[in-house]
Amino acid sequence: MEKKVRLIASYLPQFQPIKENDEWWGKGFTEWTNVGKAKPLFEGHYQPRVPADLGYYDLRLPEVRLAQANMAREYGIEGFCYWHYWFGGGKRILEKTVEEVVLNKEPDFPFCLAWANETWSGVWHGLKNQILVEQKYLGIEDYKKHFYAVLPAFLDKRYITVDDRPVFMLYRPLDFPDISQFIELWNKWAIENGLKGVYFIGQITTPENRDLVLSKGFDAVNIVRLTEYMRLNTTKIERGFQRFSGRLKKYKYKEFYPYFSGNEDRDLNCIPTIIPNWDHSPRSGKRALILTDSTPELFGKHVKEVFSNILHKPQDNRISFIKSWNEWAEGNHLEPDLLYGLEYLKELKKQLNSLDK
């Protein structure tokens, strides 16, 4: 059965303890630690956010991952895009979730990978100069080791493809000095292993960088226009003052969401992003960007606009990423909370159903 649009939700695997976080932040730290200790920073500020149907889950449990997949499928999401961490030299973090999904063949739900290729630091906790794990690019042998580490996922029948090629996204495509060689080699090794190549997507925050990223060998860009309103409606001096003054950056969601999608999203090589809300304060406190007064109704208008920009594309390319399925400490989750429950998911399904009319 042909799908009208392909919705792929970004998925954070950090809702489970790992030894590195135990060492850096204390025994038992998970993303729920940030979520649970968040406090309102102004009158009417919706914090902390409390999960509803799925509770404060632990992603080490396969039944949790199954419940998430069943919920996402019910409301029209095609699959999850798991954040993937490879720091060079075989150094990985939070890899167990995907490894178990691949090994155990559960849940039976499509997925792909996005490489979060950036250095981990203590910036979320105000420790700007503390490097926890450095992102390194160590050359051909390491690129090959990395490829064969993800090959079992690429070969999985559930893996999300475009033009019969497994999707692989890079979070910071322009931070990688040898990215063109990396893409060329991964495509070569993919073909040698029975695939038709890899469908590379570079994530960018402004359409201005599209041509540069595509020139490196990427097949498409995913534009996350979270701060597009600020870029187009404030000066560099104003933005710089906000950044260095430490003043809270607070805006209304209804001001921002019309800028989350644009004309470029109509192009075959541009993939838009659906953003239900944003509030980074559980991680960064008063330095956060916070959007207020998001509602399912406003979210529905945003979704409808995104759909209108991709419906003319060939079926395989009719994609939008959702940021995110479970980024609770960034305030952009579709998983139900105590305030709105399933209403955002219901609105998403409503907009999907409207495409059949």
C-alpha positions as CSV (number, residue, x, y, z in Angstrom):
1,M,0.0,0.0,0.0
2,E,1.4,3.4,-1.1
3,K,2.0,5.9,1.7
4,K,1.1,9.5,1.0
5,V,4.1,10.7,3.0
6,R,7.0,9.1,4.8
7,L,7.4,10.3,8.4
8,I,10.7,9.4,10.1
9,A,11.0,10.4,13.7
10,S,14.4,11.1,15.3
11,Y,15.0,8.8,18.3
12,L,17.4,9.5,21.2
13,P,18.8,6.3,22.9
14,Q,20.0,8.1,26.1
15,F,17.2,6.9,28.3
16,Q,19.4,4.2,29.8
17,P,22.4,4.3,32.1
18,I,25.9,3.8,30.6
19,K,29.3,3.7,32.3
20,E,30.4,7.0,30.7
21,N,27.5,9.0,32.1
22,D,27.9,7.3,35.4
23,E,31.5,8.6,35.5
24,W,30.7,12.1,34.2
25,W,27.4,13.0,35.9
26,G,26.9,10.4,38.7
27,K,25.6,6.9,39.0
28,G,22.4,6.2,37.2
29,F,22.3,9.3,35.1
30,T,20.1,9.2,32.0
31,E,18.2,11.8,30.0
32,W,15.4,11.5,32.6
33,T,17.8,13.1,35.1
34,N,17.7,16.3,33.2
35,V,14.0,16.1,32.5
36,G,13.0,15.4,36.1
37,K,15.1,18.2,37.7
38,A,13.9,20.9,35.3
39,K,12.3,23.9,36.9
40,P,10.0,26.7,35.5
41,L,12.0,29.8,34.7
42,F,9.1,32.2,34.4
43,E,5.4,32.4,35.1
44,G,3.5,29.8,33.1
45,H,6.6,28.0,32.0
46,Y,5.7,24.3,31.4
47,Q,8.4,22.5,33.3
48,P,9.1,19.8,34.3
49,R,7.5,17.7,31.6
50,V,6.1,14.4,32.9
51,P,5.7,11.4,30.6
52,A,2.3,9.8,30.5
53,D,1.5,6.5,28.7
54,L,5.1,5.2,28.5
55,G,6.3,6.5,31.8
56,Y,9.9,7.1,32.8
57,Y,11.1,4.1,30.7
58,D,14.4,2.3,30.5
59,L,15.5,1.6,26.9
60,R,17.4,-1.5,28.0
61,L,13.9,-3.2,28.1
62,P,12.7,-4.7,24.8
63,E,9.1,-4.3,25.8
64,V,9.6,-0.5,26.1
65,R,11.0,-0.4,22.5
66,L,8.1,-2.5,21.3
67,A,5.5,-0.2,23.0
68,Q,7.2,2.9,21.4
69,A,7.1,1.3,17.9
70,N,3.5,0.2,18.3
71,M,2.5,3.7,19.3
72,A,4.4,5.4,16.5
73,R,3.0,3.0,13.9
74,E,-0.6,3.5,15.1
75,Y,-0.3,7.3,14.5
76,G,1.3,7.0,11.0
77,I,5.1,7.2,11.6
78,E,7.0,5.0,9.2
79,G,10.1,4.5,11.3
80,F,12.6,5.7,13.8
81,C,16.0,7.4,13.0
82,Y,18.2,6.3,15.8
83,W,21.0,8.6,16.8
84,H,24.3,6.8,16.3
85,Y,27.7,7.7,18.0
86,W,31.1,6.8,16.5
87,F,34.0,8.9,17.8
88,G,36.8,7.3,15.9
89,G,39.0,4.4,16.7
90,G,36.0,2.2,17.4
91,K,34.8,4.4,20.3
92,R,31.1,4.1,20.5
93,I,28.4,5.1,23.0
94,L,24.8,4.1,23.4
95,E,25.1,1.5,20.7
96,K,23.3,-1.3,22.6
97,T,19.8,-0.2,21.6
98,V,20.4,-0.5,17.9
99,E,22.5,-3.6,18.3
100,E,19.7,-5.4,20.1
101,V,17.1,-4.1,17.6
102,V,19.2,-5.7,14.8
103,L,20.2,-8.8,16.6
104,N,16.7,-9.7,18.0
105,K,14.7,-8.5,15.0
106,E,12.4,-6.6,17.4
107,P,10.5,-4.4,17.2
108,D,9.4,-5.2,13.6
109,F,9.4,-1.5,12.8
110,P,11.5,0.4,10.1
111,F,14.6,2.3,11.2
112,C,17.7,4.1,10.0
113,L,20.7,5.8,11.5
114,A,21.9,9.3,12.0
115,W,25.5,9.8,13.0
116,A,25.8,12.5,15.7
117,N,29.3,13.4,14.6
118,E,30.3,16.0,17.2
119,T,32.5,16.2,20.3
120,W,30.7,15.6,23.6
121,S,31.5,18.3,26.1
122,G,30.1,19.6,29.4
123,V,28.5,22.6,27.8
124,W,25.0,21.5,28.8
125,H,26.1,21.8,32.4
126,G,27.9,25.0,32.0
127,L,31.3,23.4,31.6
128,K,32.1,24.7,28.2
129,N,35.8,23.8,28.1
130,Q,35.4,20.3,29.4
131,I,35.8,17.7,26.6
132,L,34.2,14.4,27.5
133,V,34.7,12.5,24.2
134,E,36.3,14.1,21.2
135,Q,35.0,13.4,17.7
136,K,37.9,12.2,15.6
137,Y,38.2,11.4,11.9
138,L,41.0,8.9,11.7
139,G,41.3,7.9,8.0
140,I,40.4,5.1,5.7
141,E,40.9,2.1,8.1
142,D,38.6,3.8,10.6
143,Y,36.1,4.6,8.0
144,K,36.1,1.0,7.0
145,K,35.7,-0.3,10.6
146,H,32.8,2.1,11.0
147,F,31.1,0.9,7.8
148,Y,31.3,-2.8,8.8
149,A,30.0,-1.9,12.3
150,V,26.8,-0.5,10.7
151,L,26.6,-3.0,7.8
152,P,24.4,-5.5,9.7
153,A,21.8,-2.7,10.2
154,F,22.1,-1.7,6.5
155,L,21.3,-5.3,5.5
156,D,18.3,-5.6,7.8
157,K,15.0,-5.9,5.8
158,R,13.5,-3.2,8.1
159,Y,16.1,-0.6,7.3
160,I,14.7,2.5,5.7
161,T,15.8,3.1,2.1
162,V,15.5,5.7,-0.7
163,D,16.0,4.4,-4.2
164,D,16.8,1.0,-2.7
165,R,19.8,2.5,-0.8
166,P,20.0,2.6,3.0
167,V,19.6,6.1,4.5
168,F,22.5,7.4,6.6
169,M,22.4,11.0,7.9
170,L,25.2,13.1,9.3
171,Y,24.4,15.7,12.0
172,R,27.4,18.0,11.1
173,P,28.3,17.2,7.5
174,L,30.7,20.2,7.2
175,D,32.7,19.4,10.3
176,F,34.1,16.3,8.5
177,P,37.2,17.3,6.6
178,D,37.3,14.1,4.4
179,I,33.6,13.7,4.0
180,S,33.7,13.4,0.2
181,Q,36.2,10.5,0.4
182,F,34.2,8.9,3.2
183,I,31.0,9.0,1.0
184,E,32.9,7.6,-2.0
185,L,34.4,4.7,0.1
186,W,31.1,3.8,1.9
187,N,29.3,3.7,-1.5
188,K,32.1,1.4,-2.8
189,W,31.9,-0.9,0.2
190,A,28.2,-0.9,0.1
191,I,28.1,-2.1,-3.5
192,E,30.7,-4.8,-2.7
193,N,28.4,-6.1,-0.1
194,G,25.4,-6.4,-2.3
195,L,23.8,-3.0,-1.8
196,K,23.2,-0.3,-4.4
197,G,25.1,2.3,-2.4
198,V,24.2,4.5,0.5
199,Y,21.7,7.4,0.5
200,F,23.6,10.1,2.3
201,I,21.7,13.0,4.0
202,G,23.5,16.0,5.5
203,Q,21.6,17.8,8.2
204,I,21.8,21.6,8.1
205,T,20.1,24.5,10.0
206,T,19.7,26.9,7.2
207,P,19.0,26.5,3.5
208,E,22.0,28.7,2.7
209,N,24.3,25.7,3.2
210,R,22.5,23.4,0.9
211,D,24.6,23.7,-2.2
212,L,27.9,23.4,-0.3
213,V,26.8,20.2,1.5
214,L,25.4,18.7,-1.8
215,S,28.7,19.4,-3.5
216,K,30.5,17.1,-1.0
217,G,28.6,14.1,-2.4
218,F,25.4,14.0,-0.3
219,D,22.2,12.9,-2.0
220,A,20.0,15.3,0.0
221,V,19.9,17.7,2.9
222,N,17.6,17.6,5.9
223,I,16.9,21.2,6.9
224,V,16.2,21.8,10.6
225,R,15.0,25.4,10.5
226,L,14.6,25.8,14.3
227,T,16.2,29.2,14.4
228,E,15.2,30.5,11.0
229,Y,12.8,33.0,12.5
230,M,15.7,34.5,14.5
231,R,18.0,34.5,11.4
232,L,15.5,36.4,9.3
233,N,14.0,38.7,11.9
234,T,17.0,39.7,14.1
235,T,20.5,41.1,13.3
236,K,23.7,39.3,13.9
237,I,24.5,41.9,16.6
238,E,21.2,41.2,18.4
239,R,21.8,37.4,18.2
240,G,25.3,37.8,19.5
241,F,24.2,39.9,22.4
242,Q,21.6,37.3,23.3
243,R,24.1,34.5,23.2
244,F,26.7,36.3,25.3
245,S,24.5,38.1,27.7
246,G,23.0,34.8,29.1
247,R,19.5,36.2,28.8
248,L,16.7,33.7,28.2
249,K,15.6,33.5,24.6
250,K,11.9,33.1,24.8
251,Y,9.5,33.2,21.8
252,K,6.0,31.9,21.0
253,Y,5.7,28.8,18.9
254,K,3.2,30.5,16.7
255,E,5.9,33.0,15.7
256,F,8.4,30.3,14.9
257,Y,6.5,27.5,13.2
258,P,5.8,29.3,9.9
259,Y,9.5,29.4,9.4
260,F,10.1,25.7,10.0
261,S,9.4,24.9,6.3
262,G,10.2,26.8,3.1
263,N,10.2,26.8,-0.6
264,E,13.4,24.8,-0.8
265,D,11.6,21.9,0.8
266,R,9.8,21.4,-2.5
267,D,13.1,20.4,-4.2
268,L,13.9,16.7,-4.6
269,N,17.1,17.0,-2.6
270,C,15.7,18.8,0.4
271,I,13.9,17.1,3.3
272,P,11.9,19.2,5.7
273,T,11.7,18.8,9.5
274,I,8.6,18.8,11.6
275,I,9.1,20.4,15.0
276,P,6.4,20.0,17.6
277,N,8.0,22.4,20.1
278,W,11.4,23.4,21.6
279,D,12.6,24.0,25.2
280,H,16.2,23.3,25.9
281,S,16.1,24.6,29.5
282,P,16.3,21.1,31.2
283,R,19.8,20.9,29.7
284,S,21.0,24.5,29.6
285,G,18.9,26.4,32.1
286,K,18.7,30.2,31.5
287,R,20.9,30.0,28.4
288,A,18.1,28.1,26.6
289,L,16.0,28.8,23.6
290,I,12.4,28.3,24.7
291,L,9.3,28.3,22.6
292,T,6.0,28.7,24.5
293,D,2.4,28.0,23.9
294,S,2.7,25.2,21.4
295,T,-0.6,23.4,21.0
296,P,-1.7,20.4,18.9
297,E,-3.8,22.7,16.7
298,L,-0.7,24.9,15.8
299,F,1.3,21.8,15.3
300,G,-1.3,20.5,12.9
301,K,-1.0,23.7,10.8
302,H,2.8,23.3,10.7
303,V,2.4,19.6,9.6
304,K,-0.1,20.6,6.9
305,E,2.3,23.1,5.5
306,V,5.2,20.6,5.4
307,F,2.9,18.1,3.6
308,S,2.0,20.6,1.0
309,N,5.7,21.1,0.2
310,I,6.5,17.4,-0.4
311,L,3.3,15.8,-1.8
312,H,4.4,16.4,-5.4
313,K,7.6,14.4,-5.1
314,P,8.1,10.8,-6.1
315,Q,6.8,8.4,-3.5
316,D,10.3,7.4,-2.2
317,N,11.3,11.0,-1.7
318,R,8.2,12.2,0.0
319,I,10.0,12.3,3.3
320,S,9.9,14.5,6.4
321,F,11.9,14.0,9.5
322,I,10.2,14.7,12.8
323,K,12.3,16.3,15.5
324,S,11.7,14.3,17.6
325,W,10.1,11.2,19.0
326,N,11.6,11.4,22.4
327,E,13.9,14.5,22.9
328,W,12.3,15.3,26.3
329,A,15.1,17.5,27.6
330,E,14.7,19.6,24.4
331,G,10.9,19.8,24.7
332,N,10.4,18.4,21.2
333,H,8.8,15.0,21.8
334,L,5.8,13.3,20.3
335,E,5.6,10.8,23.1
336,P,2.6,11.7,25.3
337,D,3.0,13.8,28.5
338,L,0.5,14.7,31.3
339,L,-0.5,18.0,29.7
340,Y,-1.6,16.9,26.2
341,G,-1.5,13.1,26.3
342,L,-1.8,11.7,22.8
343,E,-3.1,14.9,21.2
344,Y,0.0,15.7,19.2
345,L,0.0,12.2,17.8
346,K,-3.7,12.4,17.1
347,E,-3.2,15.7,15.2
348,L,-0.4,14.1,13.2
349,K,-2.7,11.2,12.2
350,K,-5.5,13.6,11.4
351,Q,-3.3,15.5,8.9
352,L,-2.3,12.2,7.4
353,N,-5.9,11.0,7.1
354,S,-6.8,14.3,5.4
355,L,-4.5,13.4,2.5
356,D,-6.9,10.6,1.5
357,K,-9.8,13.0,1.1
